[in-house]
């Protein structure tokens, strides 16, 4: 049975101006090395410079595949949950976004899941497909929560390291599979844990 593999990559570490730091550039290069042997058929990235630059660096290791920007995986809040049903800390966080932002984000995330999720044409072609999305923390959490059929707000609390890989597998007639989550094994120890909340970092990280 053919499968569609969706590789979800959070951009490299970025400075306040949105550009990659030297560490972010190195994280992207190591990710390119990690994906060198993966037969990627497409690379999509957020229009944000930190994601676009990460995708550009990774694509340098994947011959014949140029990144394409998509606003569907831009940096936005991906759902508009009922604040009353959230843990207090999550409710405070979500309420910092105005209702229009939350509604627009929910529409974009549904479109993103429709475009990039699912088995695609693999049942027809009989061939596996490998697609990379270079995006942001919230969007990766959204794809993971959708794959696991978790409540729509459950992207909250799913944190990604910069340039860590999450892989989802889609097969026709079956629920999605979470192959790996937040895998940073290709990054050297000094390059791990960037972008992760301080309270969740290992003491020796």
C-alpha positions in Angstrom: 0.0 0.0 0.0 1.4 3.3 -1.0 1.8 6.1 1.6 2.2 9.8 1.6 4.8 11.1 4.1 4.4 14.6 5.3 7.6 16.0 6.8 6.9 19.0 9.1 9.9 21.2 9.9 9.9 24.3 12.1 12.2 27.0 10.7 15.7 27.5 12.2 16.4 29.8 15.1 15.7 33.4 14.2 16.6 36.8 15.5 14.1 39.5 16.5 14.2 40.9 12.9 12.9 37.5 11.7 16.2 36.5 9.9 18.0 33.3 10.8 20.8 33.5 13.3 24.1 31.7 12.6 22.8 28.8 14.7 19.6 28.8 12.7 21.6 28.6 9.4 23.6 25.6 10.8 20.4 23.9 12.0 19.0 24.2 8.5 22.2 22.8 6.9 22.2 19.8 9.2 18.5 19.2 8.4 19.4 19.3 4.7 22.0 16.6 5.3 19.4 14.6 7.2 16.9 14.8 4.3 19.5 14.4 1.5 18.4 10.8 0.8 14.7 11.4 1.2 13.0 11.4 -2.3 11.1 14.6 -1.7 8.8 15.6 -4.5 7.9 19.0 -3.1 9.0 21.6 -0.6 6.5 24.2 0.7 7.4 27.0 3.1 5.8 29.8 4.9 6.3 33.3 3.4 8.1 34.4 6.5 11.8 35.0 5.9 12.9 32.6 8.6 11.0 29.8 7.0 11.8 30.7 3.4 15.5 30.8 4.2 15.4 27.5 6.0 13.6 26.0 3.0 16.2 27.5 0.7 19.1 26.0 2.6 17.4 22.5 2.9 16.6 22.5 -0.8 20.3 23.0 -1.6 20.7 19.4 -0.4 17.7 18.0 -2.4 18.5 18.4 -6.0 15.7 19.3 -8.4 13.2 20.5 -5.8 12.7 24.2 -5.4 10.7 25.6 -2.4 7.2 27.1 -3.1 5.7 29.6 -0.7 2.2 29.0 0.7 0.3 31.3 3.0 -1.6 28.3 4.2 1.4 27.4 6.4 2.2 31.0 7.5 2.5 32.0 11.1 -1.0 32.4 12.5 -3.2 31.0 15.3 -4.8 27.9 13.8 -8.1 27.6 15.6 -10.8 29.7 17.4 -11.6 27.7 20.5 -14.2 28.4 23.2 -12.1 30.2 25.8 -14.4 28.8 28.6 -13.3 25.3 27.7 -9.6 25.9 27.9 -7.1 25.6 30.8 -6.7 29.1 32.2 -3.1 29.6 30.9 -4.2 28.6 27.4 -7.3 30.8 27.5 -5.1 33.8 28.4 -2.8 33.1 25.5 -5.6 32.6 22.9 -7.4 35.7 24.1 -4.4 37.8 23.2 -5.5 37.3 19.6 -8.5 39.2 18.5 -11.6 37.3 17.2 -10.9 38.2 13.6 -7.4 36.8 13.8 -8.7 33.6 15.3 -11.4 33.2 12.7 -9.1 33.8 9.9 -6.5 31.4 11.3 -9.1 28.7 11.7 -10.1 29.0 8.0 -6.5 28.9 6.9 -5.7 25.8 9.0 -8.7 23.9 7.6 -7.5 24.7 4.1 -3.9 23.7 4.9 -5.1 20.3 6.2 -7.2 19.8 3.1 -4.3 20.7 0.8 -1.4 19.0 2.5 -3.0 16.2 4.6 -4.3 13.0 3.4 -3.0 10.3 1.0 -3.2 12.4 -2.1 -2.9 10.4 -5.3 -0.9 7.5 -3.8 -3.8 5.1 -4.1 -3.9 5.8 -7.9 -0.2 5.9 -8.6 0.8 3.1 -6.3 3.9 5.1 -5.4 5.0 6.6 -2.1 5.2 10.4 -1.9 7.4 12.6 0.3 6.5 16.2 0.9 8.2 18.7 3.2 6.6 21.7 4.9 8.8 24.3 6.4 6.5 26.2 8.8 5.9 27.3 12.4 5.3 25.9 15.8 1.5 26.3 15.9 1.0 24.9 12.4 3.0 21.7 13.2 0.9 21.3 16.4 -2.2 21.7 14.3 -1.3 18.9 11.8 -0.3 16.6 14.7 -3.6 17.2 16.6 -5.6 16.7 13.4 -3.8 13.4 12.6 -4.6 12.1 16.1 -8.2 13.4 15.9 -7.6 15.4 19.1 -9.8 18.4 20.1 -9.3 21.4 17.9 -7.5 23.4 20.6 -5.0 20.6 21.4 -2.3 22.1 19.2 -1.7 24.2 22.3 1.1 22.8 24.3 2.6 20.8 21.4 6.0 22.5 21.2 8.6 22.1 18.4 12.4 22.7 18.6 13.8 24.8 15.7 14.6 22.4 12.8 13.2 19.4 14.6 11.3 17.0 12.3 7.8 15.6 12.7 6.6 13.0 10.2 3.0 12.0 9.4 2.0 9.1 7.2 -1.2 9.0 5.3 -2.7 5.8 3.6 -5.9 5.5 1.8 -8.7 4.0 4.0 -6.7 4.3 7.3 -6.3 7.0 9.9 -3.0 9.0 9.8 0.0 7.7 11.6 2.4 9.8 13.7 5.8 8.4 12.6 8.0 10.7 14.6 7.5 13.9 16.6 10.0 16.7 17.3 13.0 14.6 16.2 16.2 16.6 16.6 18.6 13.7 16.4 20.4 15.3 13.4 21.2 18.4 15.4 24.3 18.7 17.6 23.7 19.2 21.3 24.5 22.9 21.2 21.9 23.4 18.4 19.1 21.6 20.2 16.2 23.0 22.2 16.2 26.4 20.6 12.6 27.7 20.3 11.5 25.4 23.1 9.9 26.9 26.3 12.5 27.3 29.0 10.5 25.2 31.5 10.5 22.2 29.2 14.2 22.2 28.3 16.4 19.5 29.9 18.7 20.9 32.6 21.7 19.8 30.6 20.3 21.0 27.2 
